[in-house]
Amino acid sequence: MKLGSYCMYCMIKRQMENVEKYEDEAKKAEYMKNVLKIILDADDLAAPVITARINRLHLEFFKTSYSFDELKEKYNNLMLQKELAINEKIAASGDRLLEAIKYARVGNYIDFGAMGSVDNNKLETLLDTAYKEDINATEYEAFLKDMSKAKELVYLTDNCGEIVLDKLLIKIIKELYPKLNITVIVRGKPILNDATIEDAKLIKLDELVPVMGSGLDVPGTYLEEMEESARGKLESADLIISKGQGNFETLNGCGLNIYYIFLCKCDWFLRRFQLEKFKGVFLNEKNLVDTMKQLN
C-alpha cells in the first residue's frame, strides 16, 4: 500500500510531537529535515517500513528509542484478565470460529502506532458489542473452504493485548482443524506496542503453537527484509491470517492467500475502505486487490 498524503501528514505530526520534549532547537530542526528526506525518498515503500526507518533515525539523533514496555505489559495483563470471560462468550455462541474472529478483530483497537493513544472505555464498548459486528458471509464461506483444504497456516500478529484474542482464535482453529499445522509470526524486534516473542511467551501463546519472529523492527511484514526462515514459512503456507493495518499495508498486492483482519482506525483507511471509524475488515487478498482498484 503506497504512502498517501494522509500518512505523510500523520508521520510528520507524530515526529513533531515526539521531539517537542527536547530543548536543542537546531538539533530538532536537523532531525525533522532528515525525517522529511526519508519520507520524500520513500518511493513505493509502505508506511510501516518508513516508520521503522524514522525510528532508527531517532535513535541515532537522540540516543534513545521510544519505549512502550509499560503499555505493552498493561494491555497484555488487561486482556489476560478478560480472557476467560471472552472465551466463555465464544464457547456459548452458535459459531465459535466466527465469534472468535469478531473478538480478534476488535482487539486490533489496541494500537498506539496508528492512534497514539487508546481509550479504555472505547475498548470496553468494542469488546461488549463484538458479537454484533458483521463478517462478510461470502468471504467467511470462502475462508471455511480454504481452512478445510489447508495443511499449513501462518498467523501474523499485530499488537500486545490484542494477541490474547488472537490466542483464543488460534485455540478454536486448533480444535476445529486438528490436522492443520499452525505457526505464529510476531515482530522480530520491539517496535511501538507490537507483539514480540517475549509477549507471546507472557501470554503462553508459545505453549499452544510454534511462534517465531519476523526478524524485523518494522510494524508490518516487509517481505524484502524479512528473516529468511520466517519468509520461507510465510510463502510456503496454504493460508495466512494477517492481523492489523500495518501487515495489510506491507503485504497487500503480494499475491499470497491472505485473509486480512483489522479495524479501520485512521483517515486514510476510512477513505480507502469507505467505512466508519473502528469498523472492521475481513477480506481475502484477492478481493482486497479488486477493492483497491475500484476505489482508486
N, C-alpha and C positions, 0 to 999 in steps of 0.2 A: 504494500500500500504506500504510494508516493506521499511525500511530505506536502501537506497543504498549507495555505496561508494561516488557517486557524491554529495548526500545530506550531508554526513558526512563532506566531504571536504568543502562544502559551509558553513555549520554551524560553523566549526572551523575558517575558514577565516573571516566570518562575526563577530565572537566574538573577534578575534584579532583586527579587525578594531574598534570595539565598545569600547575596553578598552585602546586603544592607547593614549587617552587624559589623562589618569590617570598617576601620577608620581610614585606611590608606586609599584616598580617592583616586590617586594616579594608578595604583595597582588595580583597583576595581575597574577603572576605565580600560586599562590594557586587557584585563580579563574579558570584559564584555566585547571588546574588539575581536578577541580570539573566538569567543562564543559565536559571534556573527559570522566569522570566517568559516567555522565548522558547518554552520547552517547553510551558508552560501555555496560551499563546496560539496554539499551533500548529494547532489545529482539525484539518483533514484533511490537513495537509502531511506529505509523506513524510520519513523520517529524513535523507536526503541534503540536502534543502533546509534543514532545521533545522540540520544540521551546518555548512552554509555560513554561516548567519546567526550561529551561535555563533563561528565563526572570525573573522568580521568584528568581532564584539564584542570578542574577544580582542585583535585588532589595535588597536582603539580604546582599550581599557583599558591595555594594556601596551606599546603602540607597537612591537610585534614580532609577526611571524607564525611559524607552525611551518614549519620548512624540512625538506623531505625530499630535497633535491638530492643529497646523498651517497648515500642509499639508492637513489634512482632510477638514478643512474649505475652504482652497484654491480650492481643486478639487470638493468639493460639489458645491461651488458657480460657478466655471468654467462651470460645466456641467449643472447647472440650467440656466445659460446664453444661453446655446446651446439647451436647452430642446425644445423650441417652434419650432426652425428650423428643428430639427431632427424629431419632431412629424409630421411636415408638409410633410417631405420626406416619412415617414412611411405611412401617410394617402394617399399619391399620388401613392403608389405602387400597383401592382396588387394583392398582397397577404400581407395584413398588418401584420398578425401574423408572417409569415416567415421573413418579413423585420425587425420586432421588435426583433426577436430572433438574427438576424445578428448584430444589433446595441448593444443589451445587451451583446453579446459575445465579440465584440471588446472592449467594456468598461472594460473588465477584464484586459486590459493592465495596468490600473491604480493600480499598485501593488508594494508597496515599500518593501514588505516582500520578494518576490521571486527575485526581481531585484535590490533592493537597491535604485534605482532612476527611474524617469520617464522622458522621452524625450518628451516635448510638441509638437515638430514638428512631431515625430513619431505618437503621439496620434492623431494629426490632420489628418495625412495621413490615419491612420486606420479608422477614422470616415468618411473621404471623400470617401473611397473605400469600405466601409462595404457592400454596395449593390452588389458588385462584388463577394463577398465571397460565396463559396458553402456550402449548408447544405445537408447532405446525404438524398437523396429523399426517400429511403426506410424507414429510421429512422423517417423522418418527417411524412410520411404517418401513421406509427405506432403510433406516438405521437398524431396525429389528432384523431385516433380511440380511444386511451386512454382518450383523452380530452372529447370526446363525451359521454363516459360512466362514467367518474369520477364525484363524488359528493364532495370530499374533496381534495383540492390541497394545498400542503405546498411548499412555495418558500424560499429556503435558499440563503441568500445574501452573498456577499463576501466583496468588498471594497467600501470605500467612493468614490464619484464621479460616479463610476460605478453604484451605487444604483439608480441614477437618470434615467439611461437607463433601469434598472430593473423596475422602476415605470412605464415607458412607455409601456413595455411589459405586465406588470400586468394590466394596463388600457385596453389594447387591449383584453386580455383574459377575463376581466370582461364584456366587450361589446359583445364579441362573445359567451360567455358562462355565461349568467346572473344567471343561477341557481347553478353555481359552487361556493362552499364556499372556499375562499382563505385565508390562513394565512401565513404571512411572519415571518420567524425566523432570527434574526440578532445575532451578538455576544453578549454574556451576560455581558462582561466587556471589557474595552479598551485593544486592542492588535494590534500592528502595525497600519496600516491605515484601518483596517477592520471596517465596519459599525456597529454601536450600535443603541440602541433605540433613543438616542439623535440625531443621524444623520438622522434616519428615520423621526423623528419629524421635523427636519430642512428642509427637502425636501418635507414635508407634505405627506409622504407615509402613515402615520398612519391615515390620513383623507380619504384614498382610501380603505384600507383593515386593518384588525386587525394585529398588529405587536407585537411579543413577543421576549424576549431574550433567548438565549440558556442556560444561567447560567454559561457559560464557559469563561475563558480567553485564550482559545485555538483558533488559527486562522484556524479552521476547525470545523467539527461536530463530536465530540468524544462521541459516544452513551453511553459508560460505565460511564462517569462522567457528562452527560447532566442532566440538571434540569428535574425532573420527569414530570412536566406538558408539557414541550417542547418536551421531548422524546415521551410521550404518543401521542401528536398531530402528531408528525412525523411518528410514527409507525402505526398509525391508518389511515393515508392518503391513498387514492386510487392512488395518483400520486404525485411525488415530482420533482420539478425543482431545481437543485443544481448548483450554480454558483462557479467557481473558482477551482484552483488546490488543495487548502487546504481542501475543502469539499470533493473533489474526493479522496484525499489521506486517509482521515479518514473514508470514507463511502464505498469505493469500496470493494465488497465482502459481504456486509451486507444482500443482497437479497431483499431489498425493490425496489419498482417500481420507479426508479430514472432516470431522464434524466439529464445528466451532460452537462453543457455548460461552456467552458473555452478556453483560449488561451494557447498554449504550450510556456512557457517563459524561461524554464531552460533546461540545457543539459540533465538531467535525463528524462524529459518528451519528449524531442525531440527524444531521443533514444527509449523510450518505445512506442511512437506512430508513429515513423518513419515519422515525419513531420518537415517542416521548421519552424524556429523560428517565433512566433507570428501567426502561422496558428491555426485555431480553431477546436474544437471538439464539436460535438453534437451527443451523443450516449446514449442509454439506458444501465442501469446497467448490464443486462444480456449479451448484446452484448459486453460490455466492459470487462466482465469477460472472455468471449471467446477470445477476442482480446489479453488480457494479457497472456492467456495460449499459444496462438500461438507465441507470442513474447518472452516468457521465454524459 
